[in-house]
Amino acid sequence: MKAQWVAMFALTVAGQALAAGVAQVPNPPTQYPEGELGRMVKLGEDIIMHTNTQPLTKDLVGNKLQCTSCHLEGGRSKTIGTFMGTATAFPAYSEREKTVQTLQDRINNCFMRSMNGKRPIIDTEASIAMATYITWLSEGQPMKMNAKKPVTPYFTATWPDKDVVPLIKQATHESYVNGQKVYQQKCLACHAENGQGVGNFPPLWGQDSYNTGAGMSKLNKMASWVESNMPLGNANLTKQEAVDVTLYVDAQPRPNFNLQDHLLPRSEMGYYNSKVLEEKHTVRSNFKMFGLDVDTIRGDHLIP
């Protein structure tokens, strides 16, 4: 009886936290399920941790990133990007796709953007395994489907952070220069002078990084993520520093995004759950979304 009361109390507290928009992320589970379910959880975890080299997904990835590059600790972190609670939000409405998305939809679509690759086929072993792992990380948490966006309920109110938008819109070339200084002081050791990453730390621009359709290529989303997560293990940037270093990183060259280039042939991919079939982005268009000219931000006009 006491155990039941404790469980009910925990769910009540979690529910209150969600309703208040407070990020009180619980600890991840530690005991894998038994049998075939446990095998799929472990397989999904392996894919999340080694996406670009794991046999089931390596041919679907077009860069040197893994899911854990953005979803730290394989999604077990308690910061923005966590997978904790994510499964409880699905099915969820996606403004981008203009449809209600399943968890598998959301995972698979990330391959086209952050991974700059091809969208996995729904219900393949890889697709099911990733969804199984992420669902396991939400075990015991209250369901809270999201009618507005496919985001873990713990960060619905802060992803993306609305307070970074004014700072982005008023950015200047000086903001970019300051962002370069922040990068050199606090990012370079892990991501290198040329942004190509060091060891297991991911590349931040160039052909081996995320494309211009990825969430991290959107200035407000990346700034929110950076403020919550960087430097790794000691997130201490001010909001302004997070915005400035985002301007610097996202102004660098990276692959353009054309949705049609990332979909398998219709005869192979099965049903694609989206009403949006044409979508293109570039570095220039991503800056223009906030009223910014990327040439001016980079100071190209100052070069003789």
Contacts in CASP RR format, 6 or more apart in sequence:
PFRMAT RR
TARGET T0000
AUTHOR 0000-0000-0000
METHOD contacts of the structure
MODEL  1
MKAQWVAMFALTVAGQALAAGVAQVPNPPTQYPEGELGRMVKLGEDIIMH
TNTQPLTKDLVGNKLQCTSCHLEGGRSKTIGTFMGTATAFPAYSEREKTV
QTLQDRINNCFMRSMNGKRPIIDTEASIAMATYITWLSEGQPMKMNAKKP
VTPYFTATWPDKDVVPLIKQATHESYVNGQKVYQQKCLACHAENGQGVGN
FPPLWGQDSYNTGAGMSKLNKMASWVESNMPLGNANLTKQEAVDVTLYVD
AQPRPNFNLQDHLLPRSEMGYYNSKVLEEKHTVRSNFKMFGLDVDTIRGD
HLIP
11 140 0 8 1.000
11 141 0 8 1.000
11 142 0 8 1.000
13 24 0 8 1.000
14 24 0 8 1.000
14 26 0 8 1.000
14 141 0 8 1.000
14 142 0 8 1.000
15 142 0 8 1.000
15 144 0 8 1.000
17 23 0 8 1.000
17 24 0 8 1.000
17 154 0 8 1.000
18 142 0 8 1.000
18 144 0 8 1.000
18 153 0 8 1.000
18 154 0 8 1.000
18 156 0 8 1.000
21 154 0 8 1.000
21 156 0 8 1.000
21 157 0 8 1.000
23 78 0 8 1.000
23 154 0 8 1.000
23 155 0 8 1.000
23 158 0 8 1.000
24 154 0 8 1.000
25 78 0 8 1.000
25 82 0 8 1.000
25 84 0 8 1.000
25 85 0 8 1.000
25 154 0 8 1.000
26 84 0 8 1.000
26 141 0 8 1.000
28 75 0 8 1.000
28 76 0 8 1.000
28 84 0 8 1.000
28 137 0 8 1.000
29 136 0 8 1.000
29 137 0 8 1.000
29 139 0 8 1.000
32 38 0 8 1.000
32 41 0 8 1.000
32 42 0 8 1.000
32 136 0 8 1.000
33 41 0 8 1.000
33 136 0 8 1.000
37 132 0 8 1.000
40 128 0 8 1.000
40 129 0 8 1.000
40 132 0 8 1.000
40 133 0 8 1.000
41 129 0 8 1.000
41 132 0 8 1.000
41 133 0 8 1.000
41 136 0 8 1.000
42 133 0 8 1.000
43 56 0 8 1.000
43 125 0 8 1.000
43 129 0 8 1.000
43 132 0 8 1.000
43 133 0 8 1.000
44 126 0 8 1.000
44 129 0 8 1.000
44 130 0 8 1.000
44 132 0 8 1.000
44 133 0 8 1.000
45 74 0 8 1.000
45 133 0 8 1.000
46 54 0 8 1.000
47 54 0 8 1.000
47 56 0 8 1.000
47 57 0 8 1.000
47 67 0 8 1.000
47 126 0 8 1.000
47 129 0 8 1.000
47 130 0 8 1.000
47 133 0 8 1.000
48 66 0 8 1.000
48 67 0 8 1.000
48 68 0 8 1.000
48 71 0 8 1.000
48 74 0 8 1.000
48 75 0 8 1.000
48 130 0 8 1.000
48 133 0 8 1.000
48 134 0 8 1.000
49 66 0 8 1.000
49 67 0 8 1.000
49 68 0 8 1.000
49 74 0 8 1.000
50 66 0 8 1.000
51 57 0 8 1.000
51 58 0 8 1.000
51 61 0 8 1.000
51 65 0 8 1.000
51 66 0 8 1.000
51 67 0 8 1.000
51 68 0 8 1.000
51 115 0 8 1.000
52 58 0 8 1.000
52 61 0 8 1.000
52 62 0 8 1.000
52 63 0 8 1.000
52 64 0 8 1.000
52 65 0 8 1.000
52 66 0 8 1.000
52 115 0 8 1.000
54 126 0 8 1.000
56 124 0 8 1.000
56 125 0 8 1.000
56 126 0 8 1.000
56 129 0 8 1.000
57 111 0 8 1.000
57 120 0 8 1.000
57 126 0 8 1.000
59 118 0 8 1.000
60 111 0 8 1.000
60 115 0 8 1.000
60 117 0 8 1.000
60 118 0 8 1.000
60 119 0 8 1.000
60 120 0 8 1.000
60 126 0 8 1.000
61 111 0 8 1.000
61 115 0 8 1.000
61 116 0 8 1.000
61 117 0 8 1.000
62 115 0 8 1.000
62 116 0 8 1.000
62 117 0 8 1.000
63 115 0 8 1.000
63 116 0 8 1.000
63 117 0 8 1.000
63 203 0 8 1.000
63 207 0 8 1.000
63 208 0 8 1.000
63 209 0 8 1.000
63 210 0 8 1.000
63 211 0 8 1.000
63 255 0 8 1.000
64 202 0 8 1.000
64 203 0 8 1.000
64 208 0 8 1.000
64 209 0 8 1.000
65 114 0 8 1.000
65 115 0 8 1.000
65 116 0 8 1.000
65 202 0 8 1.000
65 203 0 8 1.000
65 208 0 8 1.000
65 209 0 8 1.000
65 210 0 8 1.000
66 202 0 8 1.000
67 74 0 8 1.000
67 75 0 8 1.000
67 110 0 8 1.000
67 114 0 8 1.000
67 130 0 8 1.000
68 74 0 8 1.000
68 75 0 8 1.000
69 114 0 8 1.000
69 202 0 8 1.000
70 81 0 8 1.000
70 114 0 8 1.000
70 216 0 8 1.000
70 225 0 8 1.000
71 77 0 8 1.000
71 81 0 8 1.000
71 82 0 8 1.000
71 83 0 8 1.000
72 79 0 8 1.000
72 81 0 8 1.000
72 82 0 8 1.000
72 229 0 8 1.000
72 232 0 8 1.000
74 83 0 8 1.000
75 81 0 8 1.000
75 82 0 8 1.000
75 83 0 8 1.000
75 84 0 8 1.000
75 134 0 8 1.000
75 137 0 8 1.000
76 82 0 8 1.000
76 83 0 8 1.000
76 84 0 8 1.000
76 137 0 8 1.000
77 229 0 8 1.000
78 84 0 8 1.000
79 228 0 8 1.000
79 229 0 8 1.000
79 235 0 8 1.000
80 155 0 8 1.000
80 158 0 8 1.000
80 159 0 8 1.000
80 224 0 8 1.000
80 225 0 8 1.000
80 228 0 8 1.000
80 229 0 8 1.000
81 152 0 8 1.000
81 155 0 8 1.000
81 159 0 8 1.000
81 225 0 8 1.000
81 228 0 8 1.000
81 229 0 8 1.000
82 152 0 8 1.000
82 154 0 8 1.000
82 155 0 8 1.000
83 133 0 8 1.000
83 134 0 8 1.000
83 137 0 8 1.000
83 138 0 8 1.000
83 152 0 8 1.000
84 137 0 8 1.000
84 138 0 8 1.000
84 141 0 8 1.000
84 152 0 8 1.000
84 154 0 8 1.000
85 137 0 8 1.000
85 138 0 8 1.000
85 141 0 8 1.000
85 152 0 8 1.000
85 153 0 8 1.000
85 154 0 8 1.000
86 103 0 8 1.000
86 134 0 8 1.000
86 137 0 8 1.000
86 138 0 8 1.000
86 151 0 8 1.000
86 152 0 8 1.000
87 103 0 8 1.000
87 131 0 8 1.000
87 134 0 8 1.000
87 135 0 8 1.000
87 137 0 8 1.000
87 138 0 8 1.000
88 138 0 8 1.000
88 141 0 8 1.000
88 142 0 8 1.000
88 143 0 8 1.000
88 144 0 8 1.000
88 145 0 8 1.000
88 152 0 8 1.000
88 153 0 8 1.000
89 144 0 8 1.000
89 145 0 8 1.000
89 146 0 8 1.000
89 150 0 8 1.000
89 151 0 8 1.000
89 152 0 8 1.000
89 153 0 8 1.000
90 101 0 8 1.000
90 102 0 8 1.000
90 103 0 8 1.000
90 106 0 8 1.000
90 145 0 8 1.000
90 146 0 8 1.000
90 150 0 8 1.000
91 100 0 8 1.000
91 101 0 8 1.000
91 102 0 8 1.000
91 103 0 8 1.000
91 145 0 8 1.000
92 100 0 8 1.000
92 101 0 8 1.000
92 106 0 8 1.000
92 145 0 8 1.000
92 146 0 8 1.000
92 147 0 8 1.000
92 149 0 8 1.000
92 150 0 8 1.000
92 151 0 8 1.000
93 99 0 8 1.000
93 100 0 8 1.000
93 101 0 8 1.000
93 146 0 8 1.000
93 147 0 8 1.000
93 148 0 8 1.000
93 149 0 8 1.000
93 150 0 8 1.000
94 100 0 8 1.000
94 101 0 8 1.000
94 105 0 8 1.000
94 106 0 8 1.000
94 149 0 8 1.000
94 150 0 8 1.000
95 148 0 8 1.000
95 149 0 8 1.000
96 276 0 8 1.000
97 105 0 8 1.000
97 109 0 8 1.000
97 273 0 8 1.000
97 274 0 8 1.000
97 275 0 8 1.000
97 276 0 8 1.000
98 274 0 8 1.000
98 275 0 8 1.000
98 276 0 8 1.000
99 273 0 8 1.000
99 274 0 8 1.000
99 275 0 8 1.000
101 109 0 8 1.000
101 150 0 8 1.000
101 273 0 8 1.000
102 273 0 8 1.000
103 131 0 8 1.000
103 134 0 8 1.000
103 135 0 8 1.000
104 122 0 8 1.000
104 123 0 8 1.000
104 127 0 8 1.000
104 128 0 8 1.000
104 130 0 8 1.000
104 131 0 8 1.000
105 122 0 8 1.000
105 273 0 8 1.000
106 150 0 8 1.000
107 120 0 8 1.000
107 127 0 8 1.000
107 130 0 8 1.000
107 131 0 8 1.000
107 134 0 8 1.000
108 119 0 8 1.000
108 120 0 8 1.000
108 122 0 8 1.000
108 127 0 8 1.000
109 119 0 8 1.000
109 274 0 8 1.000
111 117 0 8 1.000
111 118 0 8 1.000
111 119 0 8 1.000
111 120 0 8 1.000
111 262 0 8 1.000
112 118 0 8 1.000
112 119 0 8 1.000
112 257 0 8 1.000
112 259 0 8 1.000
112 262 0 8 1.000
112 263 0 8 1.000
113 210 0 8 1.000
113 211 0 8 1.000
113 213 0 8 1.000
113 214 0 8 1.000
113 215 0 8 1.000
113 257 0 8 1.000
113 262 0 8 1.000
114 210 0 8 1.000
114 211 0 8 1.000
114 214 0 8 1.000
114 215 0 8 1.000
114 216 0 8 1.000
115 210 0 8 1.000
116 209 0 8 1.000
116 210 0 8 1.000
116 211 0 8 1.000
116 214 0 8 1.000
116 255 0 8 1.000
116 262 0 8 1.000
117 262 0 8 1.000
118 262 0 8 1.000
118 263 0 8 1.000
118 264 0 8 1.000
119 262 0 8 1.000
119 263 0 8 1.000
119 264 0 8 1.000
119 269 0 8 1.000
119 272 0 8 1.000
120 126 0 8 1.000
120 127 0 8 1.000
121 127 0 8 1.000
121 264 0 8 1.000
121 268 0 8 1.000
121 269 0 8 1.000
121 270 0 8 1.000
122 270 0 8 1.000
122 271 0 8 1.000
144 153 0 8 1.000
146 153 0 8 1.000
146 156 0 8 1.000
148 156 0 8 1.000
149 156 0 8 1.000
151 159 0 8 1.000
158 224 0 8 1.000
158 228 0 8 1.000
159 221 0 8 1.000
159 224 0 8 1.000
160 218 0 8 1.000
160 220 0 8 1.000
160 221 0 8 1.000
160 223 0 8 1.000
160 224 0 8 1.000
161 220 0 8 1.000
161 223 0 8 1.000
161 224 0 8 1.000
161 227 0 8 1.000
161 239 0 8 1.000
163 239 0 8 1.000
164 219 0 8 1.000
164 220 0 8 1.000
164 223 0 8 1.000
164 224 0 8 1.000
164 227 0 8 1.000
164 239 0 8 1.000
164 242 0 8 1.000
164 243 0 8 1.000
165 220 0 8 1.000
165 290 0 8 1.000
167 223 0 8 1.000
167 239 0 8 1.000
167 240 0 8 1.000
167 243 0 8 1.000
168 219 0 8 1.000
168 220 0 8 1.000
168 223 0 8 1.000
168 243 0 8 1.000
168 246 0 8 1.000
168 247 0 8 1.000
168 290 0 8 1.000
168 292 0 8 1.000
169 290 0 8 1.000
169 291 0 8 1.000
169 292 0 8 1.000
171 243 0 8 1.000
171 244 0 8 1.000
171 247 0 8 1.000
171 290 0 8 1.000
171 292 0 8 1.000
171 297 0 8 1.000
172 296 0 8 1.000
172 297 0 8 1.000
173 296 0 8 1.000
173 297 0 8 1.000
173 298 0 8 1.000
173 299 0 8 1.000
173 302 0 8 1.000
175 243 0 8 1.000
175 244 0 8 1.000
175 247 0 8 1.000
175 297 0 8 1.000
176 244 0 8 1.000
176 247 0 8 1.000
176 248 0 8 1.000
176 251 0 8 1.000
176 297 0 8 1.000
176 298 0 8 1.000
176 299 0 8 1.000
178 241 0 8 1.000
178 244 0 8 1.000
179 241 0 8 1.000
179 244 0 8 1.000
179 245 0 8 1.000
179 247 0 8 1.000
179 248 0 8 1.000
180 248 0 8 1.000
182 237 0 8 1.000
182 241 0 8 1.000
182 244 0 8 1.000
182 245 0 8 1.000
182 248 0 8 1.000
183 191 0 8 1.000
183 245 0 8 1.000
183 248 0 8 1.000
183 249 0 8 1.000
184 193 0 8 1.000
186 230 0 8 1.000
186 231 0 8 1.000
186 237 0 8 1.000
186 245 0 8 1.000
187 204 0 8 1.000
187 230 0 8 1.000
187 231 0 8 1.000
187 245 0 8 1.000
189 198 0 8 1.000
190 197 0 8 1.000
190 198 0 8 1.000
190 201 0 8 1.000
190 231 0 8 1.000
190 232 0 8 1.000
191 197 0 8 1.000
191 198 0 8 1.000
191 201 0 8 1.000
191 202 0 8 1.000
191 203 0 8 1.000
191 204 0 8 1.000
192 198 0 8 1.000
195 203 0 8 1.000
195 204 0 8 1.000
195 205 0 8 1.000
195 206 0 8 1.000
195 209 0 8 1.000
195 252 0 8 1.000
196 203 0 8 1.000
196 206 0 8 1.000
196 208 0 8 1.000
197 203 0 8 1.000
197 204 0 8 1.000
202 209 0 8 1.000
203 209 0 8 1.000
204 249 0 8 1.000
204 252 0 8 1.000
205 249 0 8 1.000
205 252 0 8 1.000
205 253 0 8 1.000
205 254 0 8 1.000
206 252 0 8 1.000
206 253 0 8 1.000
206 254 0 8 1.000
206 255 0 8 1.000
207 254 0 8 1.000
207 255 0 8 1.000
209 254 0 8 1.000
210 216 0 8 1.000
210 217 0 8 1.000
210 254 0 8 1.000
211 217 0 8 1.000
211 254 0 8 1.000
211 255 0 8 1.000
211 256 0 8 1.000
211 257 0 8 1.000
211 281 0 8 1.000
212 254 0 8 1.000
212 255 0 8 1.000
212 256 0 8 1.000
212 257 0 8 1.000
212 281 0 8 1.000
212 282 0 8 1.000
212 283 0 8 1.000
212 285 0 8 1.000
212 286 0 8 1.000
213 257 0 8 1.000
213 279 0 8 1.000
213 281 0 8 1.000
213 286 0 8 1.000
214 257 0 8 1.000
215 221 0 8 1.000
215 222 0 8 1.000
216 222 0 8 1.000
216 225 0 8 1.000
216 250 0 8 1.000
217 250 0 8 1.000
217 254 0 8 1.000
217 257 0 8 1.000
217 281 0 8 1.000
217 283 0 8 1.000
217 286 0 8 1.000
218 286 0 8 1.000
218 289 0 8 1.000
219 243 0 8 1.000
219 246 0 8 1.000
219 247 0 8 1.000
219 250 0 8 1.000
219 286 0 8 1.000
219 287 0 8 1.000
219 289 0 8 1.000
219 290 0 8 1.000
220 290 0 8 1.000
222 246 0 8 1.000
222 249 0 8 1.000
222 250 0 8 1.000
223 239 0 8 1.000
223 242 0 8 1.000
223 243 0 8 1.000
223 246 0 8 1.000
224 242 0 8 1.000
226 237 0 8 1.000
226 242 0 8 1.000
226 245 0 8 1.000
226 246 0 8 1.000
227 235 0 8 1.000
227 237 0 8 1.000
227 239 0 8 1.000
227 242 0 8 1.000
228 235 0 8 1.000
229 235 0 8 1.000
230 237 0 8 1.000
230 242 0 8 1.000
230 245 0 8 1.000
231 237 0 8 1.000
237 245 0 8 1.000
247 297 0 8 1.000
250 283 0 8 1.000
250 286 0 8 1.000
250 287 0 8 1.000
251 283 0 8 1.000
251 287 0 8 1.000
251 294 0 8 1.000
251 297 0 8 1.000
251 298 0 8 1.000
252 283 0 8 1.000
253 283 0 8 1.000
254 283 0 8 1.000
256 280 0 8 1.000
256 281 0 8 1.000
256 282 0 8 1.000
256 283 0 8 1.000
257 279 0 8 1.000
257 280 0 8 1.000
257 281 0 8 1.000
257 282 0 8 1.000
258 279 0 8 1.000
258 280 0 8 1.000
259 276 0 8 1.000
259 277 0 8 1.000
259 278 0 8 1.000
259 279 0 8 1.000
259 280 0 8 1.000
260 277 0 8 1.000
260 278 0 8 1.000
263 269 0 8 1.000
263 272 0 8 1.000
266 272 0 8 1.000
283 294 0 8 1.000
284 294 0 8 1.000
287 293 0 8 1.000
287 294 0 8 1.000
287 297 0 8 1.000
288 294 0 8 1.000
295 301 0 8 1.000
END
